[in-house]
Amino acid sequence: MRHTQRKVIIFLLFLTTFNKKVNPQNLLLESEYNCALNLFNILILNVSSEFKINSFGNAFDFCDYSLNPIDTRVICNDTNGTVTSITTKQTNGKNMLSPLDLKCFSSINKLGIYNFKVERNFLLDLPISLKSLVLMDGDSSLFDFENDDNNKISSINSLSVSVFLSGQLNFYFSKFLYLNTLLLSTQSSNLQDPTSAYKIIFINDLNHSSTLSFQMVDIYSHNIPSMNNIIAEKMYFTLLPNFELNSFSNFNTFSNIQYFALNSLDPSHVYPFPFGITEIPININNNFGFTLYYQIEKPPSFINISNYNNSLPVRISIPNAGNLFNINGKFPFSALPDNLNYFRFSNGNITDIRGKIPSSINNVLGNSIEINDNQITGEIDDSWCRVDFNIRNNYISGKAPSCIVCHYLLLYNRYISEGNRFSNLHLNHLEDCTTIELNLSYDNKTDTMLLYGRDLGFQISSFTLDKRFGIINLIPNTKFRLSKSAFLPNEPIPKGFNITFPYLPQGPRTFEITAYNEFIPQINSVIRYSDYFIINGKHFAYNNSIINVLISNQPCLVLSSNFNQIQCYLYNSNEIINKTAINKNNNNNNNNTSRNSNSSSSGGIVNDKEIDCFVQVMNVSNSFNFTVNEICNGNVCQIPNCGKNGEYDYDEGVCHCFSNLWRGYQCEQLSLKCSSECSGICNHINGICECNDGLGCSNQGICNQTTGQCNCTHQWIDPMCNTPNHQVYSQQLQQSELGILLILNGWFGNIHIDLSVTINNKPCDIISSSQNEIKCYPPLLPHRCPANSQLLFVIQNNHKWSGIYNPMALGNENKNEICESSNDSNSDDDNKDSVDFNKSEYFINNHSLSFLLIITPVLLFLLVLILILIYFIYNILFNRFKKIKNAQENKFHIPLE
């Protein structure tokens, strides 16, 4: 027995001398063991209550599981016999832990102490190896560094502290330059006292050469510190009572804080909105979002937070806005970031988001929006279907978008929309879902499929596939990416499948679909019902917008489509098909006139000739030649079922819909409405406002399909663009056998009703007229090129052109030198006021005549004055002569006495 004990002693001495290990079970170096034993003797009243004695009975087995692993645990490095991590609860409150008690550990990396009690400046003298420190439920004097005269800096990278405040806690950032994770909270119960000096204040005392970089900060605080020279990925603030509200101005320094969140320790407390973030210039703003958990007070004005750059998607969340955060019930934001992809505004009191609620408030909303539990009124449109949303418990009314109706039987869809006033969301009276559109394409670079379209569902659970795929929801209701199934990694990805929607209001519905860019559309037959064409085959599409159909090289408007059938509408198909058939017949018979079939009520179709049908789906296409069935009487085609919306006409072979509310060859589709500006005839089949009762603009203008009015080219006028807008471009005099001939060059068209040419209101005798030229004999005028001396009018079709008669002079050897006409013209149907207008212009341009007209009245006035003066002088002289004569006669008179 003694021999055995001696061997054990020698073996232990061997371990101590050569391996420095206490025993072969805990594998600790002696120095590490002694350091741990000393630490636990300081912190724990009874170490044996926490750790087992090893099998040799001479030491604690620290590296094994403790007797109470919830309170105490030690992690050791079995390779080098060192302690790397300690977590324990201090039960010996008489002792204070010193940094010296830890420096004997050579490799300790993590330390956690609950109910801690440590010496002053404990954080500044820790071992260099210690990077993560957790101190819970101790005294706040831990952060009292006033007696630190050496400007020491803590080497800790991760610090998590929960303290009871024994005074004001000042946290100096300059003491923790190596810190990247900070969690600081308090359990003090005296925080509600407004006179309490117990506060947690964060002080940014960093100089310009120092920078702190945090991964995460989660702190209780009485202030918002400046973030100058601080970079952080995430910062969480819990605002304590008696918070310093003036520190909210420091939010304008948060340009390098990528995300922050603000909460309130008191949930009933109301705080302001952090307006400082709106002052950060967009070119330096690296923040990509924030969350405000507290109730927010009423803002002084609408808030513009559009100052976010486009480098990252922005997330803004206000889950508990409160009753005050609005401006008279209106949404408090005037602008949100352009790249916003998540927005939440819940439990508020907003009633108005500017009428009909857009899915992108100010066109900035992205992938998700939650505005539940407000008092919002209005309606929502189909654009909401492209986002994840939660609008429950509001007063939204009108019709819910089709994406909600189609999948309302799913519990999640009911949850996000319930509590509103939609008129079409009654579980027992849901409308049938007819709006699902499916598209499928294959990407050979990524070996994936893209399933996209409309009303596909908010979640992957909205549909099932008969083949296995990995599915990612890219855009709700709109886009899903399909990849190879993880269970079938070696099999090629299927490029076609059946997709079933099991929860539609009308019951489950299955669609067959193939990738458009992998399969050519196959056409088996074409059946015609008046202007409607039914194309049967496969590998078509459910989306009308990606299908192009040509009948006789003319676009045929696609009204409906699925995997096996296309229905399209060709306006005035009789004329188009007849013309094509006749042209083909003419070509086949060497330009001989083709025979025409007997006319029928359907328009006299030449039905023994093949017609071309071209179908293009995305970027693949195919052609098919078919013989037109003139009337569908049941022999060569199936008579359509007009249902309750129309009646079949056996003579014409087509359904006549009862009103303009329906369209389609079976009157199965709702008709389209034209614009409210339509002044022409609305075609309810294609939704086009037609000009001139469908006759168009005579190929001399473009029909505005919104207003139904022709926009004529410059050569034509009137509502149908049938009247030439004639113009005179040049004039020339030419000597002919019968005299001088005036040649007017320009545009006159081929219609010359009541054609007349006048020069200074004198007729020019017309001898010929064509589209580009009029010849006439002018009235007698000087044989020279007069300068703006006479008025020239050309009138036809109740339309007048007016200008200056200014032709090239006779005898001018330079045939290219002409007298250009005035470009002024007047289209006045009354032909009355234009003469006075042109006369005034004519007199203004003719200065000699204008001078003559001014001087003539003056000369006449002077002549009258002279005549009057001569008359008075004559009377004066005549009276004087008469008096002299009478006097002479009296002088020589002899009396008879």
Order of alpha helices (4+ residues) and beta strands (2+ residues): alpha-alpha-beta-beta-beta-beta-beta-beta-beta-beta-beta-beta-beta-beta-beta-beta-beta-beta-beta-beta-beta-beta-beta-beta-alpha-alpha-beta-beta-beta-beta-beta-beta-beta-beta-beta-beta-beta-beta-beta-beta-alpha-beta-beta-beta-beta-beta-beta-beta-beta-beta-beta-beta-beta-beta-beta-beta-beta-beta-beta-beta-beta-beta-alpha-alpha
